[in-house]
Amino acid sequence: MPTIVLHQPQDLVNIAAAVRAMANMGLERLTLVDPAEFDPWRITGIAHRTEPIVEAARLADTLEEALADATYVVGTSARPRTAQRNYRRPRELAPRILRRAASGNVAIVFGREDRGLSNEALDLCHEVMVIPTAPGYPSLNLAQAVLLVSYELFLAGEGTPDELPTGRRSLGPATTAELEEMFVALEAGLDRAEFFKARKAESVMRIVRTVFGRTGLDAHEARLIASIGYQVRNRLERLEGQRSAAPEATGPDNRT
Ligand code: SAH
């Protein structure tokens, strides 16, 4: 079952309305990241009979911490910001979210009322969901956005039998923590290869994230790609070391 993640919600009434929407649509897993206010008693006073969701809610200090064990992360945004992302409508993404939730932790992230999700927060998301609206007024109330997304998940889940994990992958899908490690490694390798001399690291890495966001790597694949990045970095560092060393200082590794 997907987890609803509210990033820095500012208004307790919105948390309550989001919890109510989750209960209406059969979602139970909630994570609150650095909420301005969290008072289970008041929340359940507004959204009656939601104690199971509120009592089990996870509190996290940072979004990275909240998403560390997630294998598929979908962000939400009122409007596309930078071009280099995978933007999707909820109706299109809902079946995929349910499928992914059968074999890993899926998180759907909602931003704060006044600012939405930052670019750094959206970088942690594999895809970004935009609820279609009238063009001149795209920004929905936080809890209403949660309701519409949860409703699409509910409709997509109706009539579909629970899918079993395929078992094809021995290690299961890569977690956010594993993917972040992979991006660090790739960036280190590209940096050593001077790839960022003529290109902006931030936008290159955003495209790399977008591409991998579409593919759904398993843990083994993520580790292999991380090794590619580290190997490139290490090898280039060694070559550079040899070049600057005296000619007679040849080690067992100097085969050129
Ligand atoms: N002023 C902010 C709006 C934040 S609304 C901005 O312009 O970005 C609070 C949250 O509700 C958003 O971060 C997003 O998670 C969700 N939301 C609001 N409208 C949405 C829409 N049309 N599609 C998807 N999510 C939406």
Residues whose N, C-alpha, C, O or C-beta is under 5 A from the ligand:
A	BS01	SAH	T76 S77 A78 V109 F110 G111 R112 E113 D114 R115 G116 L117 M129 V130 I131 P138 S139 L140 N141 L142 A145
